[in-house]
């Protein structure tokens, strides 16, 4: 593993084995061997994990994928929680929350909850199971490369684990209002979360691509010199195809760097910054008791948990809904500014910052999921009810925009611009006179 600040002019590894790969985080070209089970292959320059060695990853991924589909179907068709107070009962399923948001005029928010908790997880698990399963056929379908490439984009939007944290926060709030009984859907979601984590740990995308090559689903990639060709930002293949062509492996459009990366990231980050103000000023929900409403903002919800003695949950809500969006926006602007200025300092740290931003942004959805559950369950006529607010819609837009911003940013540009700066500095240094050299 490299230590300290790496030198900017680097030379790709020239090991005569493995497949040529370009690191998606720093642009380093290197040959990546097949690691033994339990080992990892990391980037020579930025330490990004390029591949993890797994033993028989495809059969286990297939079994987990089928298990995940069954669990998700159980979660969608079974009751999740039953709440009762003063002789009135309310039962919630995964769809009850989105339906409640739609009834209050926030159909956009309900659609987002359905997509991230049901549609995308189901599509991701089904697609992955289909790809791994049909590769065992005598003649695998020809659409597998394109489908598998598409699945790489879906995983960040599958938020079963985030939904469970929001559900736990909602459960804590509901215990103060009514009697709660959990249903089979809740336990199915808990097991599903473990299955999804196991799939992420076991799946070796490169092993899937290699199996497709062996089964004749796609042609073997032609050889390419380390300094030539374009690396696909979806599957990582380095080919001699020209700019704008389609990747011969996953059929994605090829670009040396993500198209208009800085411009699109600036636009998305600025839009999220503008929406962050109403997201924190407007109420995200209103607690109505005996006809009297008490609006609550995101920060107010964390304060209520803290006042109720639930400081661990208050800390989770504060970090996910207040601190993470702010830090994510600050991180995006830091990367954008330093990339445009071509700064050479702390490149590896800024690359790590990019990975953290891409990883944590989705966890801000905790507040949205919690609200959808509360709106579904706390509807007891004139006695007590919870209504969603437009602050939640603005906050959800902030989360979505920052996730798109992180996706559109190309961290390799930080290394490219820094290398250009270093090259300009080298050219601008005055030449040493020949007389001085001979005198020395």
C-alpha positions as CSV (number, residue, x, y, z in Angstrom):
1,X,0.0,0.0,0.0
2,X,1.4,3.4,-0.8
3,X,2.0,5.8,2.0
4,X,2.2,9.6,2.0
5,X,1.5,11.9,-0.9
6,X,2.0,10.0,-4.2
7,X,4.0,11.5,-6.9
8,X,1.9,13.0,-9.7
9,X,3.8,11.6,-12.7
10,X,3.1,7.9,-12.2
11,X,3.9,4.9,-14.4
12,X,1.3,2.2,-14.8
13,X,2.1,-1.2,-13.6
14,X,3.4,-3.4,-16.3
15,X,2.9,-6.9,-14.8
16,X,2.5,-9.5,-17.5
17,X,-0.7,-10.9,-16.0
18,X,-4.2,-9.8,-15.2
19,X,-6.4,-7.4,-17.0
20,X,-5.6,-3.8,-17.8
21,X,-7.8,-1.6,-15.6
22,X,-8.1,2.1,-15.0
23,X,-9.0,3.2,-11.5
24,X,-12.3,5.0,-11.5
25,X,-11.1,7.3,-8.7
26,X,-7.7,8.5,-9.8
27,X,-7.3,7.3,-13.4
28,X,-4.2,5.1,-12.7
29,X,-3.7,2.4,-15.4
30,X,-2.6,-1.0,-14.0
31,X,-2.9,-4.7,-14.5
32,X,-5.2,-6.3,-12.0
33,X,-4.6,-10.0,-11.3
34,X,-7.3,-12.4,-10.0
35,X,-6.8,-12.2,-6.2
36,X,-7.0,-15.3,-4.1
37,X,-10.1,-15.8,-1.9
38,X,-10.0,-13.3,0.9
39,X,-7.4,-11.1,-0.8
40,X,-8.0,-7.7,-2.4
41,X,-6.4,-5.9,-5.3
42,X,-6.0,-2.2,-4.6
43,X,-5.0,0.7,-6.7
44,X,-1.3,1.5,-6.7
45,X,-1.9,5.2,-6.4
46,X,-5.1,5.9,-4.3
47,X,-5.7,2.6,-2.6
48,X,-9.2,2.1,-4.0
49,X,-10.2,-1.6,-3.9
50,X,-10.3,-2.7,-7.5
51,X,-11.3,-6.4,-6.8
52,X,-11.9,-8.7,-4.0
53,X,-11.1,-12.4,-4.2
54,X,-14.1,-14.6,-3.7
55,X,-14.6,-18.4,-3.7
56,X,-17.5,-19.4,-6.0
57,X,-19.1,-16.0,-6.0
58,X,-21.8,-16.7,-8.6
59,X,-23.6,-19.7,-7.1
60,X,-23.8,-18.0,-3.7
61,X,-24.9,-14.7,-5.3
62,X,-27.7,-16.7,-7.1
63,X,-28.9,-18.3,-3.9
64,X,-28.9,-15.0,-2.0
65,X,-30.7,-13.2,-4.9
66,X,-33.5,-15.7,-4.9
67,X,-33.8,-15.5,-1.1
68,X,-33.9,-11.7,-1.3
69,X,-36.7,-11.7,-3.9
70,X,-38.8,-14.0,-1.7
71,X,-38.2,-11.9,1.4
72,X,-39.1,-8.7,-0.5
73,X,-42.4,-10.2,-1.7
74,X,-43.2,-11.3,1.8
75,X,-42.5,-7.8,3.1
76,X,-44.7,-6.3,0.4
77,X,-47.7,-8.5,1.0
78,X,-47.7,-8.9,4.8
79,X,-48.5,-6.4,7.6
80,X,-45.5,-4.6,9.0
81,X,-46.8,-3.0,12.2
82,X,-50.2,-2.7,14.0
83,X,-50.8,0.4,16.2
84,X,-53.8,0.7,18.5
85,X,-54.9,3.4,21.0
86,X,-58.3,4.2,22.6
87,X,-60.0,1.4,20.8
88,X,-58.8,2.4,17.3
89,X,-56.4,0.3,15.2
90,X,-54.1,1.1,12.3
91,X,-52.2,-1.5,10.3
92,X,-49.3,-0.5,8.0
93,X,-47.6,-2.3,5.1
94,X,-44.8,-1.1,2.9
95,X,-47.3,0.6,0.6
96,X,-49.4,2.3,3.3
97,X,-46.8,5.1,3.9
98,X,-46.6,6.1,0.2
99,X,-50.4,5.9,-0.1
100,X,-50.7,8.3,2.9
101,X,-48.3,10.7,1.4
102,X,-50.2,10.7,-1.9
103,X,-53.5,11.4,0.0
104,X,-51.9,14.5,1.5
105,X,-50.9,15.8,-1.9
106,X,-47.2,14.7,-1.7
107,X,-47.4,12.0,-4.4
108,X,-43.8,12.8,-5.5
109,X,-42.6,11.9,-2.0
110,X,-44.7,8.7,-2.1
111,X,-43.3,7.7,-5.4
112,X,-39.7,8.2,-4.2
113,X,-40.4,5.9,-1.2
114,X,-41.9,3.2,-3.4
115,X,-38.9,3.4,-5.8
116,X,-36.2,3.2,-3.2
117,X,-37.8,0.6,-0.9
118,X,-39.7,-1.7,-3.3
119,X,-39.2,-1.1,-7.1
120,X,-35.4,-0.6,-7.2
121,X,-34.5,-3.3,-4.7
122,X,-36.8,-5.7,-6.5
123,X,-35.4,-4.7,-9.9
124,X,-31.8,-5.0,-8.7
125,X,-32.2,-8.4,-7.0
126,X,-34.3,-9.8,-9.9
127,X,-31.8,-8.5,-12.6
128,X,-28.8,-9.8,-10.7
129,X,-30.5,-13.2,-10.2
130,X,-31.4,-13.3,-13.9
131,X,-27.8,-12.5,-15.0
132,X,-26.1,-15.0,-12.7
133,X,-28.8,-17.7,-13.2
134,X,-29.0,-17.6,-17.0
135,X,-25.2,-17.7,-17.3
136,X,-25.6,-21.4,-16.2
137,X,-27.7,-22.1,-19.4
138,X,-26.3,-23.8,-22.4
139,X,-26.9,-20.6,-24.4
140,X,-27.1,-17.6,-22.2
141,X,-29.1,-14.6,-23.5
142,X,-27.2,-11.9,-25.5
143,X,-28.7,-9.1,-23.5
144,X,-26.8,-10.0,-20.3
145,X,-23.9,-7.5,-20.7
146,X,-26.2,-4.5,-21.2
147,X,-28.4,-5.6,-18.3
148,X,-25.5,-6.2,-15.9
149,X,-24.0,-2.8,-16.8
150,X,-27.4,-1.2,-16.0
151,X,-27.5,-2.9,-12.6
152,X,-24.3,-1.1,-11.5
153,X,-26.3,2.2,-11.5
154,X,-29.3,0.8,-9.5
155,X,-27.6,-0.3,-6.3
156,X,-27.2,3.2,-4.6
157,X,-31.0,3.7,-5.0
158,X,-31.8,0.5,-3.2
159,X,-32.3,1.7,0.4
160,X,-33.7,-1.2,2.4
161,X,-31.2,-0.8,5.2
162,X,-31.8,3.0,5.3
163,X,-35.6,2.3,5.5
164,X,-35.1,0.0,8.5
165,X,-33.3,2.7,10.4
166,X,-36.1,5.1,9.7
167,X,-38.5,2.4,10.8
168,X,-36.7,2.0,14.1
169,X,-36.8,5.8,14.7
170,X,-40.6,5.8,13.9
171,X,-41.1,2.8,16.2
172,X,-39.5,4.8,19.1
173,X,-41.8,7.7,18.5
174,X,-44.9,5.6,18.2
175,X,-44.2,3.8,21.5
176,X,-45.0,7.1,23.2
177,X,-48.4,7.3,21.5
178,X,-49.9,3.8,21.2
179,X,-49.5,0.1,21.6
180,X,-47.5,-1.5,18.8
181,X,-47.3,-5.0,17.5
182,X,-44.8,-6.0,14.8
183,X,-45.8,-8.1,11.8
184,X,-44.0,-10.6,9.5
185,X,-43.1,-7.9,7.0
186,X,-40.8,-6.2,9.6
187,X,-38.8,-9.4,10.2
188,X,-38.7,-10.1,6.5
189,X,-37.1,-6.6,6.0
190,X,-34.5,-7.3,8.7
191,X,-33.4,-10.5,7.0
192,X,-33.6,-8.9,3.6
193,X,-31.1,-6.2,4.8
194,X,-28.7,-8.9,5.8
195,X,-29.1,-10.6,2.5
196,X,-28.4,-7.4,0.6
197,X,-25.3,-6.8,2.6
198,X,-24.1,-10.3,1.9
199,X,-24.7,-9.9,-1.8
200,X,-22.7,-6.7,-1.9
201,X,-19.8,-8.5,0.0
202,X,-19.9,-11.6,-2.2
203,X,-20.5,-10.2,-5.7
204,X,-17.4,-10.0,-7.9
205,X,-18.4,-8.0,-11.0
206,X,-15.2,-8.9,-12.8
207,X,-16.0,-12.6,-12.3
208,X,-19.3,-12.1,-13.9
209,X,-17.7,-10.4,-16.9
210,X,-15.1,-13.1,-17.2
211,X,-17.9,-15.8,-17.1
212,X,-19.7,-14.0,-19.9
213,X,-16.5,-14.1,-22.0
214,X,-16.0,-17.8,-21.3
215,X,-19.7,-18.6,-22.2
216,X,-19.4,-16.7,-25.4
217,X,-22.0,-14.0,-24.5
218,X,-19.5,-11.3,-25.5
219,X,-16.2,-11.4,-27.4
220,X,-13.0,-11.2,-25.6
221,X,-11.6,-7.7,-25.2
222,X,-8.7,-6.9,-27.6
223,X,-5.4,-6.1,-26.2
224,X,-4.6,-2.5,-25.5
225,X,-1.4,-0.7,-24.6
226,X,-1.4,0.8,-21.1
227,X,-1.3,4.4,-22.4
228,X,-3.9,3.9,-25.2
229,X,-7.6,3.4,-25.4
230,X,-10.5,4.6,-23.2
231,X,-11.7,3.0,-19.9
232,X,-15.4,2.4,-19.6
233,X,-16.8,4.1,-16.5
234,X,-19.4,1.4,-16.0
235,X,-17.5,-1.9,-16.3
236,X,-13.9,-0.7,-16.1
237,X,-12.7,-2.3,-19.4
238,X,-9.9,-0.5,-21.2
239,X,-10.4,-0.9,-25.0
240,X,-9.1,0.7,-28.2
241,X,-12.5,2.0,-29.1
242,X,-12.7,5.7,-30.0
243,X,-14.3,8.4,-27.9
244,X,-18.1,8.3,-28.2
245,X,-18.3,4.7,-29.3
246,X,-20.0,1.9,-27.3
247,X,-18.1,-0.3,-24.9
248,X,-17.6,-3.7,-26.5
249,X,-18.3,-5.3,-23.1
250,X,-21.3,-3.5,-21.4
251,X,-22.4,-1.4,-24.4
252,X,-22.2,1.9,-22.5
253,X,-21.1,5.1,-24.2
254,X,-17.4,5.6,-23.9
255,X,-15.9,8.8,-22.6
256,X,-12.3,9.4,-21.4
257,X,-13.9,11.3,-18.6
258,X,-17.5,11.7,-17.6
259,X,-19.2,14.1,-20.0
260,X,-19.4,17.7,-18.7
261,X,-18.7,16.4,-15.2
262,X,-17.8,19.7,-13.5
263,X,-20.6,21.7,-15.1
264,X,-23.3,19.2,-14.2
265,X,-22.0,18.7,-10.7
266,X,-21.9,22.5,-10.1
267,X,-25.5,22.8,-11.3
268,X,-26.8,20.0,-9.1
269,X,-24.8,21.1,-6.0
270,X,-26.1,24.7,-6.3
271,X,-29.7,23.5,-6.8
272,X,-29.4,21.4,-3.7
273,X,-27.9,24.3,-1.7
274,X,-30.9,26.5,-2.7
275,X,-33.4,23.8,-1.6
276,X,-31.6,23.2,1.6
277,X,-33.0,26.4,3.1
278,X,-36.7,25.5,2.7
279,X,-35.9,22.0,3.7
280,X,-34.8,23.2,7.1
281,X,-37.2,26.1,7.5
282,X,-40.5,24.5,6.4
283,X,-42.1,21.9,8.7
284,X,-41.5,18.3,7.6
285,X,-44.5,17.1,9.6
286,X,-47.3,18.4,11.8
287,X,-48.5,16.6,14.9
288,X,-52.2,17.4,15.3
289,X,-53.8,16.5,18.7
290,X,-57.5,17.4,19.4
291,X,-57.5,19.8,16.4
292,X,-54.3,21.7,17.5
293,X,-51.3,21.3,15.3
294,X,-47.6,21.4,16.3
295,X,-45.3,21.7,13.2
296,X,-41.9,20.2,13.4
297,X,-38.8,20.8,11.3
298,X,-35.9,18.4,10.8
299,X,-33.9,19.9,13.6
300,X,-37.0,20.0,15.8
301,X,-37.5,16.3,15.3
302,X,-34.0,15.6,16.6
303,X,-34.5,17.9,19.5
304,X,-37.8,16.1,20.4
305,X,-35.9,12.8,20.6
306,X,-33.2,14.4,22.7
307,X,-35.8,15.8,25.1
308,X,-37.4,12.4,25.4
309,X,-34.2,10.9,26.5
310,X,-33.5,9.1,23.2
311,X,-30.1,10.7,22.6
312,X,-28.7,7.8,20.5
313,X,-31.6,8.2,18.0
314,X,-31.4,12.0,18.2
315,X,-27.8,11.7,17.3
316,X,-28.6,9.4,14.3
317,X,-31.3,11.8,13.0
318,X,-29.1,14.8,13.5
319,X,-26.1,13.3,11.7
320,X,-28.2,11.8,8.8
321,X,-30.6,14.7,8.3
322,X,-28.6,17.8,9.3
323,X,-24.9,17.1,9.4
324,X,-24.6,14.8,6.4
325,X,-26.3,17.1,3.8
326,X,-24.2,20.1,5.0
327,X,-20.9,18.1,4.9
328,X,-21.8,16.6,1.6
329,X,-22.4,20.0,0.0
330,X,-19.2,21.4,1.5
331,X,-17.3,18.3,0.2
332,X,-18.7,18.7,-3.3
333,X,-17.8,22.3,-3.5
334,X,-14.3,21.5,-2.1
335,X,-13.7,18.9,-4.8
336,X,-15.1,21.1,-7.6
337,X,-13.0,24.2,-6.6
338,X,-9.8,22.2,-6.1
339,X,-10.3,20.4,-9.4
340,X,-10.8,23.6,-11.3
341,X,-7.8,25.3,-9.7
342,X,-5.7,22.2,-10.3
343,X,-4.4,22.0,-6.8
344,X,-1.8,19.3,-6.2
345,X,-2.1,19.1,-2.4
346,X,-3.8,16.2,-0.5
347,X,-5.0,14.4,-3.7
348,X,-5.4,11.1,-1.9
349,X,-7.4,12.7,0.9
350,X,-9.7,14.4,-1.5
351,X,-10.2,11.1,-3.3
352,X,-11.2,9.5,0.0
353,X,-13.6,12.4,0.6
354,X,-15.3,11.6,-2.7
355,X,-15.8,8.0,-1.7
356,X,-17.3,9.0,1.7
357,X,-19.7,11.4,0.0
358,X,-20.8,8.8,-2.5
359,X,-21.4,6.3,0.3
360,X,-23.2,8.4,3.0
361,X,-25.5,10.6,0.9
362,X,-28.4,8.0,0.8
363,X,-28.6,7.8,4.6
364,X,-30.2,11.2,4.7
365,X,-33.4,9.5,3.6
366,X,-33.9,8.3,7.2
367,X,-36.1,11.3,7.9
368,X,-38.3,10.7,4.8
369,X,-38.8,7.0,5.6
370,X,-39.7,7.8,9.2
371,X,-42.2,10.3,8.1
372,X,-43.9,8.0,5.6
373,X,-44.4,5.4,8.4
374,X,-45.7,7.9,10.9
375,X,-48.2,9.4,8.4
376,X,-49.4,5.9,7.7
377,X,-49.9,4.8,11.3
378,X,-50.8,7.9,13.3
379,X,-54.3,8.7,11.8
380,X,-56.8,8.4,14.6
381,X,-59.4,10.9,13.5
382,X,-59.9,14.0,15.6
383,X,-57.9,12.5,18.5
384,X,-54.4,12.5,17.0
385,X,-52.9,12.4,13.6
386,X,-49.6,13.3,11.8
387,X,-49.6,15.2,8.5
388,X,-46.6,15.6,6.2
389,X,-45.2,19.0,5.4
390,X,-43.6,20.5,2.3
391,X,-40.3,20.7,4.0
392,X,-40.0,17.0,3.6
393,X,-40.4,17.4,-0.2
394,X,-37.7,20.0,-0.3
395,X,-35.4,17.8,1.8
396,X,-36.0,14.7,-0.4
397,X,-35.0,16.9,-3.4
398,X,-31.8,17.9,-1.6
399,X,-30.9,14.2,-1.0
400,X,-31.7,13.2,-4.6
401,X,-29.8,16.1,-6.1
402,X,-26.7,15.5,-4.0
403,X,-26.7,11.8,-4.9
404,X,-26.9,12.8,-8.6
405,X,-24.1,15.3,-8.0
406,X,-21.8,12.7,-6.5
407,X,-22.6,10.4,-9.4
408,X,-21.8,13.0,-12.0
409,X,-18.5,14.1,-10.5
410,X,-15.5,12.5,-12.0
411,X,-12.7,12.3,-9.3
412,X,-10.1,11.5,-11.9
413,X,-10.3,15.2,-13.0
414,X,-8.7,16.2,-9.7
415,X,-5.7,14.1,-10.6
416,X,-5.7,15.2,-14.2
417,X,-5.8,18.9,-13.4
418,X,-3.1,18.4,-10.7
419,X,-0.8,16.6,-13.2
420,X,-1.3,19.5,-15.6
421,X,-0.4,22.0,-12.9
422,X,2.7,20.0,-12.0
423,X,3.7,19.8,-15.7
424,X,3.4,23.6,-16.0
425,X,5.5,24.2,-13.0
426,X,8.2,21.9,-14.4
427,X,8.2,23.7,-17.7
428,X,8.3,27.1,-16.1
429,X,11.5,26.3,-14.1
430,X,14.5,28.2,-15.4
431,X,17.0,26.0,-17.2
432,X,20.4,25.5,-15.6
433,X,23.2,27.1,-17.8
434,X,25.6,24.7,-19.3
435,X,28.6,26.7,-17.8
436,X,27.1,26.2,-14.3
437,X,26.8,22.5,-14.9
438,X,30.4,22.1,-16.0
439,X,31.7,24.2,-13.1
440,X,30.0,21.9,-10.7
